[in-house]
Amino acid sequence: MTAARQSDRTTNWRAVWRLIKPYWVSEEKWKARGLLATVVVLALGMVYLNVLFNEWNRVFYNALESKDFVTFKAQLWRFSYLAFIYIAVAIYKVYLTQALEIRWRGWMTRQYMDGWLSRQVYYRIEQASAADNPDQRIAEDLKFLTSGSLTLSLGLLSSVVTLVSFVGILWSVSGPLAFMLGGRDWVIPGYMVWFALAYAGIGSFLVARIGKPLVQQNFLQQRFEADFRFGLIRIRENAESVALYRGEAQEHAQLDSRFERIRENWWQIMRTTKRLNVASTFYAQFAIIFPFLVGAPRYFSGAITLGGLMQISSAFGQVQSALSWFIDAFTSLAEWKASVNRLAGFNLAIDTASHASSGIAVARNGVQDLTLSDVALQLPSGVPLTGPLSAAIGAGQRILVAGPSGCGKSTLFRAIAGIWPYGSGDIAIPAAATMLFLPQRGYLPIGSLRAAVSYPLAAGSYGDEDIVRYFGLCRLDHLATRLDDADNWSQRLSPGEQQRLAFVRVLLIRPDIVFLDEATSAMDGDTEAALYSLLANQLAGSTIVSIAHRETVVQYHDLRWQFVADGVQASDGGWLYRIDASVLPARRQDFASHASASRTQ
């Protein structure tokens, strides 16, 4: 089990502080602290208003008992303006808390997205399976962290201040309780305070004992929900393949299996919640009558008035409610803790991936050629894939990389791109060289066709005339009028059209070195020939390195790198590979004829 997954399950308060602290010391700290201070003042104002309402209870009910109409009428007016102030304070407390929550969440979302998307961290996390469902952790767990932290901390603050404010009132108004036990007279000063402490203590112990499993159950529920949503999205993304394979039954079975985990865990949550609600509901309902029960003897003995009894009941309710913060907030605490655990694991995964040392050193310097020096490739598990490879890619060369599937051809491209850290050796790249990698399956963002063609730059980075011209050269004339159409182009275009669109990007970007990883595998032979000739014509000075299994592309290259098993067996039972370089027969006449054909189309 990885360190990130272990952190998913257990998180200490130091880790919680590391998650919460950054925003409050960031560039937005003064606005954040100002908002928080305002919310705290409003929360304390609500506690003060509750103290005034408690005093109002005593005066109002004493007026009822003595039939004092003047005082009764005055207290109604007093209640009206106190209630108006309380409503205004409560409304703005919620409003400003929500404003602080969205500012905090927005800042943290940007920070996590920056960390996740920088230095190909997202790619390394997926390769190492360090954290499941990063999308959910950024979208939902950050929301739970910010909203839960504010709600719970402000609730705890209000409870502490309420306890401090009302415990003195309850102590003074409840008075001593005198009784005889075992032949001795006993006097308990401020006895209602001790009853409130005992009542809340017993309730908190029972709720904590009963509800403890909720933390892990909520953690698993969030994970299972994310897995289920991911399965649904996968069907949307691969709808055509599923339909062609008639794979609906298998997909249905997999979704059923994932939903079954949700259902089973939900039933566990239901059972735990039911036991928790039995305890908390009984606790809350009995708390209504409890102060009258223990205060009745002194009222009926004449030691306190009706107003005093009602003030005791109100003060006891406030003290008991403050002491019961843990009981009332337990379910929210469990959900918050589950989200914190998942974020702590994700944070650790990002930190580990971003600071992980790469065994393959990729550097840009003053070299003339792209040079591989003793580059040995490995799988993420540490299983070696190739022996030490040493080679050079000169300016303007056309290199064909060939070999059996799984020998490490695409992995070599990833290492040159700097996204494959598993292995050893050095890769030196000319400092001023621009490189572009075309995988077999390209990426097309959802949006306008212009934005899809311009990716990774923003829409509008290239002129429409250039785009339309290259559409024609790459046999995509039928798309020339759809630049402003918004769509999910990876689902709308055929694999061959997507690969031709990638060639349009190459012609727009005009890199110094182009790496083609089976970039024409979905094209027919004639189109493939036309596009390779087009590259030779349009990018005459650029270096082209291709991975291909079809021998028809050989004629467009002058050097072959053949991956060959060198007779050394790897630890997983496979073979280590080396590169054998050979010069290919020049076919400049064929090359030129294809280039001429592409220009006339």
C-alpha positions as CSV (number, residue, x, y, z in Angstrom):
1,M,0.0,0.0,0.0
2,T,1.4,3.4,-1.0
3,A,2.0,6.2,1.6
4,A,-0.8,8.2,-0.1
5,R,-3.3,5.5,0.4
6,Q,-2.3,5.0,4.1
7,S,-2.7,8.8,4.6
8,D,-6.2,8.4,3.0
9,R,-7.3,6.5,6.0
10,T,-5.6,8.2,9.0
11,T,-4.9,11.9,9.2
12,N,-3.5,13.7,12.2
13,W,-4.3,17.2,13.2
14,R,-0.9,18.4,11.9
15,A,-1.9,17.2,8.4
16,V,-5.2,19.0,8.8
17,W,-3.4,22.2,9.7
18,R,-1.2,21.8,6.6
19,L,-4.4,21.7,4.5
20,I,-6.1,24.6,6.1
21,K,-3.2,27.0,6.8
22,P,-2.0,28.1,3.2
23,Y,-5.0,30.2,2.4
24,W,-4.8,32.2,5.6
25,V,-1.2,33.2,4.8
26,S,-1.6,33.6,1.1
27,E,-1.9,36.8,-1.0
28,E,-5.6,36.9,-0.1
29,K,-4.9,36.7,3.7
30,W,-6.1,40.2,4.6
31,K,-9.4,39.9,2.8
32,A,-9.9,36.4,4.2
33,R,-9.0,37.4,7.8
34,G,-11.2,40.5,7.5
35,L,-14.2,38.4,6.4
36,L,-13.5,35.8,9.1
37,A,-13.2,38.5,11.8
38,T,-16.6,40.0,10.6
39,V,-18.2,36.6,10.7
40,V,-16.8,35.9,14.2
41,V,-18.1,39.3,15.5
42,L,-21.5,38.4,14.1
43,A,-21.4,35.0,15.7
44,L,-20.4,36.6,19.1
45,G,-23.2,39.1,18.6
46,M,-25.7,36.3,18.3
47,V,-24.5,34.8,21.5
48,Y,-24.9,38.2,23.2
49,L,-28.4,38.5,21.9
50,N,-29.2,35.1,23.3
51,V,-28.0,36.4,26.7
52,L,-30.5,39.3,26.3
53,F,-33.3,36.8,25.4
54,N,-32.5,34.8,28.5
55,E,-32.9,37.8,30.7
56,W,-36.1,38.7,28.7
57,N,-37.5,35.3,29.6
58,R,-37.2,36.0,33.3
59,V,-38.8,39.4,33.2
60,F,-41.6,38.4,30.7
61,Y,-42.8,35.3,32.6
62,N,-42.6,37.1,36.0
63,A,-44.9,39.8,34.4
64,L,-47.3,37.0,33.3
65,E,-47.2,35.5,36.8
66,S,-47.9,38.8,38.5
67,K,-50.3,40.0,35.8
68,D,-48.3,43.1,35.2
69,F,-49.7,44.4,31.9
70,V,-47.4,47.4,31.6
71,T,-44.3,45.3,31.9
72,F,-45.8,42.6,29.7
73,K,-46.4,45.2,26.9
74,A,-43.0,46.7,27.3
75,Q,-41.4,43.3,27.0
76,L,-43.3,42.5,23.8
77,W,-41.8,45.6,22.2
78,R,-38.4,44.7,23.5
79,F,-38.7,41.2,22.1
80,S,-39.7,42.7,18.7
81,Y,-36.6,44.9,18.2
82,L,-34.3,42.2,19.7
83,A,-35.7,39.7,17.2
84,F,-35.3,42.1,14.3
85,I,-31.6,42.6,15.2
86,Y,-31.1,38.9,15.7
87,I,-32.6,38.1,12.2
88,A,-30.4,40.7,10.5
89,V,-27.3,39.4,12.3
90,A,-28.1,35.8,11.5
91,I,-28.8,36.6,7.8
92,Y,-25.5,38.4,7.3
93,K,-23.5,35.8,9.2
94,V,-24.7,33.2,6.8
95,Y,-24.1,35.5,3.8
96,L,-20.6,36.4,4.7
97,T,-19.7,32.9,5.7
98,Q,-20.8,31.7,2.2
99,A,-18.7,34.5,0.6
100,L,-15.7,33.4,2.6
101,E,-16.3,29.8,1.8
102,I,-16.4,30.3,-2.0
103,R,-13.3,32.6,-1.9
104,W,-11.4,30.0,0.1
105,R,-12.6,27.1,-2.1
106,G,-11.7,29.1,-5.2
107,W,-8.2,29.8,-4.0
108,M,-7.6,26.2,-2.9
109,T,-9.0,24.8,-6.2
110,R,-6.6,26.9,-8.2
111,Q,-3.7,25.8,-6.0
112,Y,-4.5,22.1,-6.3
113,M,-5.1,22.4,-10.0
114,D,-1.7,24.1,-10.4
115,G,0.0,21.4,-8.4
116,W,-1.8,18.6,-10.2
117,L,-1.2,20.0,-13.7
118,S,2.4,21.1,-13.3
119,R,5.4,19.0,-14.2
120,Q,3.0,16.2,-15.4
121,V,2.1,15.4,-11.8
122,Y,-1.4,14.2,-13.0
123,Y,0.4,11.7,-15.3
124,R,2.7,10.4,-12.7
125,I,-0.1,10.0,-10.2
126,E,-2.0,7.9,-12.7
127,Q,1.1,5.8,-13.6
128,A,1.8,5.1,-9.9
129,S,-1.9,4.7,-8.9
130,A,-1.1,7.0,-6.0
131,A,-4.6,8.5,-5.6
132,D,-7.9,7.4,-7.0
133,N,-10.4,9.9,-8.6
134,P,-8.4,13.2,-8.5
135,D,-11.4,14.9,-10.1
136,Q,-13.6,14.1,-7.0
137,R,-10.9,15.2,-4.6
138,I,-10.6,18.6,-6.3
139,A,-14.3,19.2,-7.0
140,E,-16.0,17.7,-3.9
141,D,-13.5,17.1,-1.2
142,L,-12.2,20.7,-1.4
143,K,-15.8,21.9,-1.1
144,F,-16.3,19.7,2.0
145,L,-13.1,20.9,3.5
146,T,-13.9,24.6,3.2
147,S,-17.6,24.5,4.1
148,G,-17.1,22.0,6.8
149,S,-14.1,23.8,8.4
150,L,-16.0,27.1,8.5
151,T,-19.3,25.6,9.7
152,L,-17.7,23.4,12.4
153,S,-15.1,25.9,13.7
154,L,-17.7,28.7,13.9
155,G,-20.1,26.4,15.5
156,L,-17.5,25.3,18.1
157,L,-16.6,29.0,18.7
158,S,-20.2,29.9,19.3
159,S,-20.6,26.9,21.6
160,V,-17.6,27.8,23.7
161,V,-18.6,31.5,24.0
162,T,-22.2,30.4,24.8
163,L,-21.0,28.1,27.5
164,V,-18.8,30.8,29.1
165,S,-21.7,33.3,28.9
166,F,-24.5,31.1,30.2
167,V,-22.7,28.9,32.7
168,G,-22.4,31.8,35.1
169,I,-26.1,32.7,34.6
170,L,-27.2,29.1,35.2
171,W,-25.0,28.9,38.3
172,S,-26.5,32.0,39.9
173,V,-30.1,31.5,38.9
174,S,-30.3,27.8,39.7
175,G,-29.0,28.2,43.3
176,P,-27.9,25.4,45.6
177,L,-29.7,22.0,45.9
178,A,-29.9,20.8,49.5
179,F,-30.8,17.2,50.4
180,M,-30.2,14.6,53.0
181,L,-28.4,11.3,52.2
182,G,-27.0,8.7,54.5
183,G,-27.9,10.8,57.5
184,R,-26.0,13.8,56.3
185,D,-27.0,17.1,54.8
186,W,-25.6,17.7,51.3
187,V,-25.6,21.0,49.4
188,I,-24.7,21.2,45.7
189,P,-24.1,24.9,44.7
190,G,-25.1,25.7,41.1
191,Y,-26.5,22.2,40.8
192,M,-28.0,22.8,37.3
193,V,-24.5,23.3,35.9
194,W,-23.4,19.9,37.2
195,F,-26.5,18.3,35.8
196,A,-25.9,19.9,32.4
197,L,-22.3,18.7,32.4
198,A,-23.3,15.1,33.4
199,Y,-26.1,15.1,30.8
200,A,-23.9,16.3,27.9
201,G,-21.0,14.1,28.9
202,I,-23.0,10.9,28.9
203,G,-24.7,11.9,25.6
204,S,-21.3,12.7,24.0
205,F,-19.8,9.4,25.1
206,L,-22.7,7.4,23.7
207,V,-22.8,9.3,20.4
208,A,-19.0,9.0,19.9
209,R,-19.1,5.3,20.6
210,I,-22.0,4.6,18.3
211,G,-21.0,6.9,15.5
212,K,-17.3,6.1,15.2
213,P,-17.7,3.8,12.1
214,L,-19.2,6.7,10.2
215,V,-15.8,8.2,9.4
216,Q,-14.5,5.2,7.4
217,Q,-18.0,4.5,6.0
218,N,-18.2,8.1,4.6
219,F,-14.7,7.8,3.2
220,L,-15.6,4.6,1.3
221,Q,-18.9,6.1,0.2
222,Q,-17.2,9.0,-1.5
223,R,-14.8,6.7,-3.2
224,F,-17.4,4.3,-4.4
225,E,-19.6,7.1,-5.7
226,A,-16.6,8.5,-7.6
227,D,-15.8,5.1,-9.1
228,F,-19.4,4.7,-10.3
229,R,-19.5,8.1,-11.9
230,F,-16.2,7.4,-13.6
231,G,-17.6,4.2,-15.1
232,L,-20.6,6.1,-16.5
233,I,-18.2,8.7,-18.0
234,R,-16.1,6.0,-19.6
235,I,-19.1,4.7,-21.4
236,R,-19.9,8.2,-22.8
237,E,-16.3,8.6,-23.9
238,N,-16.2,5.2,-25.6
239,A,-19.8,5.0,-26.8
240,E,-18.9,3.9,-30.3
241,S,-16.5,1.2,-29.3
242,V,-18.9,-0.2,-26.8
243,A,-21.7,-0.2,-29.4
244,L,-19.6,-1.9,-32.0
245,Y,-18.5,-4.6,-29.6
246,R,-22.1,-5.0,-28.4
247,G,-20.6,-4.6,-24.9
248,E,-23.7,-3.3,-23.2
249,A,-24.1,-6.4,-21.0
250,Q,-20.5,-6.3,-19.8
251,E,-20.7,-2.6,-19.1
252,H,-24.0,-3.1,-17.3
253,A,-22.5,-5.8,-15.2
254,Q,-19.5,-3.6,-14.3
255,L,-21.8,-0.7,-13.4
256,D,-24.0,-3.0,-11.3
257,S,-20.9,-4.2,-9.5
258,R,-19.8,-0.6,-8.7
259,F,-23.3,0.4,-7.6
260,E,-23.6,-2.7,-5.5
261,R,-20.6,-1.4,-3.5
262,I,-22.4,1.9,-3.1
263,R,-25.6,0.1,-1.9
264,E,-23.8,-2.2,0.6
265,N,-21.8,0.7,2.1
266,W,-25.0,2.9,2.2
267,W,-26.8,0.2,4.2
268,Q,-23.9,0.2,6.7
269,I,-24.2,4.0,6.9
270,M,-28.0,3.7,7.4
271,R,-27.6,1.2,10.2
272,T,-24.9,3.3,11.9
273,T,-27.0,6.5,11.4
274,K,-30.1,4.8,12.8
275,R,-28.3,3.9,16.0
276,L,-26.8,7.3,16.2
277,N,-30.2,9.0,15.7
278,V,-31.8,6.8,18.4
279,A,-29.2,8.2,20.9
280,S,-29.1,11.8,19.6
281,T,-32.9,12.2,19.2
282,F,-33.6,10.7,22.7
283,Y,-31.0,13.0,24.0
284,A,-32.4,16.1,22.3
285,Q,-36.0,15.4,23.2
286,F,-35.3,14.6,26.9
287,A,-33.3,17.8,27.1
288,I,-36.5,19.8,26.7
289,I,-38.1,18.5,29.8
290,F,-35.0,17.8,31.8
291,P,-34.4,21.3,33.2
292,F,-38.1,21.5,34.4
293,L,-37.7,18.1,36.0
294,V,-34.7,19.1,38.1
295,G,-35.8,22.7,38.7
296,A,-39.4,21.8,39.7
297,P,-38.6,21.1,43.4
298,R,-37.3,24.6,44.0
299,Y,-40.1,26.2,42.1
300,F,-42.8,24.3,44.0
301,S,-41.1,25.1,47.3
302,G,-41.3,28.8,46.4
303,A,-37.5,29.3,46.2
304,I,-37.8,30.6,42.6
305,T,-40.5,32.3,40.6
306,L,-42.0,31.2,37.3
307,G,-39.8,33.7,35.5
308,G,-36.8,32.2,37.4
309,L,-37.8,28.7,36.3
310,M,-38.1,29.8,32.7
311,Q,-34.8,31.6,32.9
312,I,-33.2,28.4,34.3
313,S,-34.8,26.4,31.5
314,S,-33.4,28.8,28.8
315,A,-30.0,29.0,30.4
316,F,-29.8,25.2,30.8
317,G,-30.8,24.8,27.2
318,Q,-28.0,27.1,26.1
319,V,-25.4,25.4,28.3
320,Q,-26.6,21.9,27.3
321,S,-26.6,22.9,23.6
322,A,-23.1,24.3,23.9
323,L,-21.9,21.2,25.6
324,S,-23.7,19.1,23.0
325,W,-21.8,20.6,20.0
326,F,-20.0,17.3,19.5
327,I,-23.3,15.4,19.4
328,D,-25.0,17.8,17.1
329,A,-22.1,18.0,14.7
330,F,-21.0,14.4,14.7
331,T,-22.4,13.4,11.3
332,S,-20.9,16.6,9.8
333,L,-17.6,15.8,11.5
334,A,-17.5,12.3,10.1
335,E,-18.1,13.6,6.5
336,W,-15.6,16.4,7.0
337,K,-12.9,14.0,8.4
338,A,-13.5,11.6,5.5
339,S,-12.9,14.4,3.0
340,V,-9.8,15.6,4.9
341,N,-8.4,12.1,4.8
342,R,-8.9,11.9,1.1
343,L,-7.4,15.4,0.5
344,A,-4.4,14.6,2.7
345,G,-3.7,11.5,0.7
346,F,-4.1,13.5,-2.6
347,N,-1.9,16.3,-1.2
348,L,0.8,13.7,-0.4
349,A,0.5,12.1,-3.8
350,I,0.9,15.5,-5.5
351,D,3.9,16.4,-3.3
352,T,5.5,13.0,-3.8
353,A,5.0,13.2,-7.6
354,S,6.2,16.8,-7.9
355,H,9.4,16.2,-5.9
356,A,10.2,12.7,-7.1
357,S,13.6,12.5,-8.6
358,S,13.7,11.2,-12.1
359,G,16.1,8.4,-12.8
360,I,16.3,9.7,-16.4
361,A,17.9,13.2,-16.5
362,V,16.5,15.4,-19.3
363,A,18.4,18.6,-19.8
364,R,18.4,21.4,-22.4
365,N,21.9,22.7,-23.2
366,G,24.2,23.8,-26.0
367,V,24.4,20.4,-27.7
368,Q,23.8,20.3,-31.5
369,D,22.0,16.9,-31.6
370,L,19.4,15.3,-29.3
371,T,21.6,12.8,-27.5
372,L,20.7,9.6,-25.5
373,S,23.5,8.5,-23.1
374,D,23.1,5.1,-21.5
375,V,19.3,5.5,-21.2
376,A,17.8,2.4,-19.6
377,L,14.0,2.2,-19.5
378,Q,12.0,0.6,-16.7
379,L,8.4,0.0,-15.9
380,P,6.8,1.9,-12.9
381,S,7.2,-1.4,-10.9
382,G,11.0,-1.2,-11.4
383,V,11.1,-4.1,-14.0
384,P,13.8,-3.2,-16.6
385,L,12.6,-2.8,-20.2
386,T,15.7,-2.1,-22.1
387,G,19.4,-2.2,-21.6
388,P,21.4,1.1,-21.8
389,L,20.6,2.9,-25.0
390,S,23.0,5.4,-26.6
391,A,22.2,7.3,-29.8
392,A,21.9,10.7,-31.4
393,I,19.2,12.4,-33.4
394,G,20.7,15.0,-35.8
395,A,19.0,18.0,-37.2
396,G,17.0,17.3,-40.3
397,Q,17.2,13.5,-39.9
398,R,14.3,11.2,-40.7
399,I,14.4,8.2,-38.3
400,L,12.1,5.2,-38.2
401,V,11.8,3.5,-34.8
402,A,10.7,-0.1,-35.2
403,G,10.4,-3.3,-33.1
404,P,8.0,-5.7,-31.5
405,S,5.1,-4.4,-29.5
406,G,5.9,-3.8,-25.8
407,C,9.7,-3.4,-26.4
408,G,9.7,0.3,-25.2
409,K,9.4,2.4,-28.4
410,S,6.6,4.6,-27.1
411,T,8.3,4.6,-23.6
412,L,11.4,6.0,-25.2
413,F,9.4,8.9,-26.6
414,R,7.9,9.6,-23.2
415,A,11.4,9.6,-21.7
416,I,12.5,12.2,-24.3
417,A,9.4,14.2,-23.5
418,G,10.4,14.2,-19.8
419,I,7.3,12.5,-18.5
420,W,8.8,9.0,-17.9
421,P,11.1,9.1,-14.9
422,Y,11.5,5.3,-14.5
423,G,15.0,4.3,-15.5
424,S,18.4,5.8,-15.7
425,G,20.7,7.7,-18.1
426,D,20.9,11.2,-19.6
427,I,19.0,12.9,-22.4
428,A,20.4,16.1,-23.8
429,I,18.2,18.3,-26.0
430,P,19.4,21.4,-27.9
431,A,18.4,24.4,-25.9
432,A,16.5,26.3,-28.7
433,A,14.9,23.2,-30.3
434,T,11.1,23.0,-30.2
435,M,9.5,19.6,-30.1
436,L,6.1,18.2,-30.7
437,F,4.8,14.7,-29.9
438,L,1.9,13.1,-31.8
439,P,0.5,10.0,-30.0
440,Q,-1.5,7.4,-31.8
441,R,-4.6,8.7,-30.1
442,G,-4.6,12.5,-30.0
443,Y,-6.4,14.8,-27.6
444,L,-9.2,17.2,-28.7
445,P,-10.7,19.5,-26.1
446,I,-14.4,20.1,-26.0
447,G,-15.2,23.4,-27.6
448,S,-15.0,25.1,-31.0
449,L,-13.1,23.3,-33.8
450,R,-10.8,26.4,-33.9
451,A,-9.8,25.8,-30.3
452,A,-9.3,22.1,-30.9
453,V,-6.9,22.8,-33.8
454,S,-5.0,25.5,-31.9
455,Y,-4.5,23.3,-28.8
456,P,-2.4,23.5,-26.7
457,L,-2.5,27.3,-27.5
458,A,-5.7,29.3,-27.1
459,A,-8.3,29.6,-29.8
460,G,-7.3,32.5,-32.2
461,S,-3.6,31.8,-31.9
462,Y,-3.5,31.0,-35.6
463,G,-5.2,32.8,-38.5
464,D,-8.2,31.2,-40.1
465,E,-6.6,31.4,-43.5
466,D,-3.7,29.2,-42.4
467,I,-6.0,26.7,-40.7
468,V,-8.2,26.4,-43.7
469,R,-5.2,26.0,-46.0
470,Y,-3.7,23.2,-44.0
471,F,-7.2,21.6,-43.7
472,G,-7.0,21.4,-47.5
473,L,-3.5,19.9,-47.6
474,C,-4.4,17.4,-44.9
475,R,-7.6,16.3,-46.7
476,L,-10.0,17.9,-44.2
477,D,-11.7,20.3,-46.6
478,H,-15.1,19.3,-45.3
479,L,-14.3,20.8,-41.9
480,A,-13.2,24.2,-43.2
481,T,-16.6,25.8,-42.6
482,R,-17.0,24.4,-39.1
483,L,-14.3,26.4,-37.2
484,D,-16.9,28.1,-35.0
485,D,-18.9,24.9,-34.3
486,A,-18.6,23.7,-30.7
487,D,-18.7,19.9,-30.1
488,N,-16.9,17.0,-28.4
489,W,-14.6,16.5,-31.4
490,S,-13.0,13.3,-30.1
491,Q,-16.5,11.7,-30.4
492,R,-17.5,13.5,-33.6
493,L,-14.5,12.8,-35.8
494,S,-13.2,9.5,-36.9
495,P,-9.8,8.2,-35.7
496,G,-8.4,9.0,-39.2
497,E,-9.8,12.5,-39.1
498,Q,-8.4,13.1,-35.7
499,Q,-4.9,12.0,-36.8
500,R,-5.1,14.3,-39.8
501,L,-6.1,17.1,-37.5
502,A,-3.0,16.4,-35.5
503,F,-0.9,16.9,-38.7
504,V,-2.6,20.3,-39.1
505,R,-1.3,21.2,-35.6
506,V,2.2,20.1,-36.7
507,L,2.1,22.4,-39.7
508,L,0.8,25.3,-37.7
509,I,3.3,24.9,-34.9
510,R,6.2,24.1,-37.2
511,P,8.5,22.4,-34.5
512,D,12.1,21.6,-35.0
513,I,11.6,18.0,-34.0
514,V,8.4,16.0,-34.6
515,F,7.9,12.6,-32.9
516,L,5.1,10.5,-34.5
517,D,4.0,7.5,-32.5
518,E,1.8,5.5,-34.8
519,A,0.4,8.9,-35.8
520,T,-0.9,7.5,-39.2
521,S,-2.2,4.1,-38.1
522,A,-5.8,5.0,-38.7
523,M,-5.2,6.4,-42.2
524,D,-5.3,4.6,-45.6
525,G,-2.0,4.1,-47.4
526,D,-2.6,6.9,-49.9
527,T,-3.4,9.5,-47.2
528,E,-0.5,8.3,-45.1
529,A,1.9,8.8,-48.0
530,A,0.5,12.2,-48.8
531,L,0.9,13.5,-45.2
532,Y,4.5,12.2,-44.9
533,S,5.3,13.9,-48.2
534,L,3.6,17.0,-46.9
535,L,5.8,17.1,-43.8
536,A,8.9,16.7,-46.0
537,N,7.8,19.6,-48.2
538,Q,6.5,21.9,-45.5
539,L,9.0,21.1,-42.7
540,A,12.1,20.5,-44.9
541,G,14.5,21.4,-42.1
542,S,12.8,19.7,-39.2
543,T,13.7,16.4,-37.7
544,I,11.1,13.6,-37.9
545,V,11.2,10.5,-35.7
546,S,8.4,8.0,-36.4
547,I,7.2,4.8,-34.7
548,A,5.4,2.7,-37.2
549,H,4.7,-1.0,-37.9
550,R,3.8,-0.6,-41.5
551,E,6.8,-0.9,-43.9
552,T,5.1,1.5,-46.3
553,V,6.5,4.4,-44.3
554,V,10.1,3.2,-44.6
555,Q,10.6,5.2,-47.8
556,Y,10.1,8.5,-46.0
557,H,13.1,7.9,-43.6
558,D,16.8,7.6,-44.0
559,L,17.7,5.8,-40.7
560,R,16.1,2.9,-38.8
561,W,16.4,2.3,-35.1
562,Q,15.4,-1.3,-34.6
563,F,14.6,-2.5,-31.1
564,V,16.2,-6.0,-30.8
565,A,16.1,-8.4,-27.9
566,D,19.7,-8.7,-26.8
567,G,19.4,-12.2,-25.2
568,V,19.3,-10.9,-21.6
569,Q,16.1,-11.9,-19.8
570,A,14.5,-9.4,-17.5
571,S,13.2,-10.2,-14.0
572,D,9.6,-10.5,-15.2
573,G,10.5,-13.2,-17.7
574,G,10.7,-10.8,-20.7
575,W,13.7,-9.7,-22.7
576,L,15.8,-6.6,-22.5
577,Y,16.1,-4.6,-25.7
578,R,18.8,-2.7,-27.5
579,I,18.8,-0.3,-30.5
580,D,20.4,-1.4,-33.7
581,A,20.8,1.6,-36.0
582,S,21.0,1.2,-39.8
583,V,20.9,3.4,-42.8
584,L,17.9,2.9,-45.1
585,P,18.1,3.0,-48.9
586,A,17.4,6.5,-50.1
587,R,14.3,6.9,-52.2
588,R,14.5,10.5,-53.0
589,Q,12.7,10.2,-56.3
590,D,9.6,8.5,-54.7
591,F,9.8,11.0,-51.9
592,A,9.8,13.9,-54.3
593,S,6.9,12.5,-56.4
594,H,4.8,12.2,-53.3
595,A,5.7,15.7,-52.2
596,S,4.7,17.0,-55.7
597,A,1.4,15.1,-55.5
598,S,0.6,16.7,-52.1
599,R,1.2,20.2,-53.5
600,T,-1.2,19.7,-56.3
601,Q,-4.1,18.5,-54.2
